[in-house]
Amino acid sequence: MLVQALTYIGRHGALFLAFGVLLGLALPGLAATIRPLLLPALLVPLTIALLRLDWRLLGDAVRRPVLIAAVTAWVLVATPLLMSLALRQTPLPPALVNAIILMAASAPVTMCATISLILRLDTALAVVAIVGATALMPFTLPAIALPLLGLALDIELGAFVLRFVLMVGTAFGIALAVRRLAGPDRLAPHAHALDATAVISLLVFAVAIMDGVTAAAIARPGYVIGTVAAAFAANLALQLAGTLAFVGLGARRALTVGLLSGNCNMGIILVALADKADFDTIMFFALGQIPMYMLPALLRPLYARLLAGRP
């Protein structure tokens, strides 16, 4: 029964993510309880994506340095600059504008690897781009944030890089050990169960990051609704821009770049900002998880049509 349940969750992962992200808002006590699980909840999906991925494709992606460099430059430099230009004349509150630009300046979130599997996109490209962009983000984020927002981001490069190396290295190490012990052929029949485990981990992260947001929603419902709308609009705009910018690579790769562009790792920015982030910025980063978790399910039919070559 457990295997059947995991298989069902894996087959309908996008739908579970869409509904599960609301648990953190509905159950604020649970969000506070499981907040210490934020880091493991990010590590497990990346590990499973590496288990599910054909590593020969990963090697092919690494051997295309021009493509990886272009995608990395797009998500770390081009998107925040474009977002800054787009928001310059809007009447949005300054804290919300700053949060959206910071989001656009971040590396893609690791859950993009799992979502790319669910949506049948180019997972190898997604993994390599996530690793490369996250490694460079400690250098690009201060350079982008200073001129655009006037913020002085105090990022300890040594500690940040060490945490990143430990996280990615642990994921690669576990995936390599399991693949050698079990073998890809023995893992293949359990693909849906592995996907389900990744989905459950992502749900844990989504619930944990909502700690404190429910109280703010009750106190300022209008502002919270506006913030959620802005998060959806920013995510969709970045996905559309990324897809159009790389449309010459074909639908599968272009949609992968779009996915990476709109779904950004806001948790890392919170660590970098430390006590410099006001609550409205923190709240946007938490509420920004809602479109990241719901849009894969909402857009899945569109992805299927585009990947099939239908207009």
Summary of the structure (lengths in Angstrom):
residues: 311
radius of gyration: 18.5
end to end distance: 40.3
largest distance: 56.7
contacts: 1062
relative contact order: 0.19
helix: 84%
strand: 1%
